[in-house]
Amino acid sequence: ADKTAMVAELWSVIREEILEVRRDLITLEQRVSELETENLQAIQHSQVTDHATARQGSVILDLSR
């Protein structure tokens, strides 16, 4: 009976650890998602900036003719 109690206690500890790891994983997945969104926004912003810079360049070329 003593061994059974030890095994039950061990399983209880293992289950707690698994739950903790799952919570950490969910937190990491959320953070990755946030970073992907930020990255996408930064890429879009830089494309808009590049486009605006290109437009300014072509306007300057037109004015210099």
C-alpha positions as CSV (number, residue, x, y, z in Angstrom):
1,A,0.0,0.0,0.0
2,D,2.9,2.3,0.7
3,K,4.3,1.8,-2.8
4,T,0.8,2.6,-4.3
5,A,0.7,5.9,-2.3
6,M,4.2,6.8,-3.5
7,V,3.2,6.1,-7.1
8,A,0.0,8.2,-6.8
9,E,1.9,11.1,-5.2
10,L,4.5,10.9,-8.1
11,W,1.8,10.9,-10.7
12,S,0.2,13.9,-9.0
13,V,3.5,15.8,-9.2
14,I,4.1,14.8,-12.8
15,R,0.6,16.0,-13.8
16,E,1.2,19.3,-12.1
17,E,4.5,19.7,-14.1
18,I,2.7,18.8,-17.3
19,L,0.0,21.4,-16.7
20,E,2.7,24.0,-16.0
21,V,4.5,23.2,-19.2
22,R,1.2,23.4,-21.1
23,R,0.6,26.9,-19.6
24,D,4.1,28.0,-20.6
25,L,3.6,26.7,-24.1
26,I,0.3,28.6,-24.5
27,T,2.1,31.8,-23.3
28,L,4.9,31.2,-25.8
29,E,2.5,30.6,-28.6
30,Q,0.7,33.8,-27.8
31,R,4.0,35.8,-27.7
32,V,5.0,34.3,-31.1
33,S,1.7,35.3,-32.5
34,E,2.2,38.9,-31.2
35,L,5.7,39.0,-32.6
36,E,4.5,37.7,-36.0
37,T,1.8,40.5,-36.1
38,E,4.4,43.2,-35.1
39,N,6.7,41.9,-37.8
40,L,4.0,41.9,-40.5
41,Q,3.1,45.5,-39.5
42,A,6.7,46.6,-39.7
43,I,7.1,45.0,-43.1
44,Q,3.9,46.7,-44.4
45,H,5.1,50.0,-42.9
46,S,8.5,49.7,-44.6
47,Q,6.8,48.9,-47.9
48,V,4.6,52.0,-47.6
49,T,7.7,54.0,-46.8
50,D,9.6,52.6,-49.7
51,H,6.7,53.3,-52.0
52,A,6.5,56.9,-50.8
53,T,10.2,57.3,-51.2
54,A,10.0,56.0,-54.8
55,R,7.1,58.4,-55.5
56,Q,9.2,61.3,-54.1
57,G,12.1,60.2,-56.3
58,S,10.0,60.2,-59.5
59,V,8.4,63.6,-58.6
60,I,11.9,65.0,-58.2
61,L,13.0,63.5,-61.6
62,D,9.9,65.1,-63.2
63,L,10.7,68.5,-61.7
64,S,14.3,68.3,-62.9
65,R,13.2,67.9,-66.5
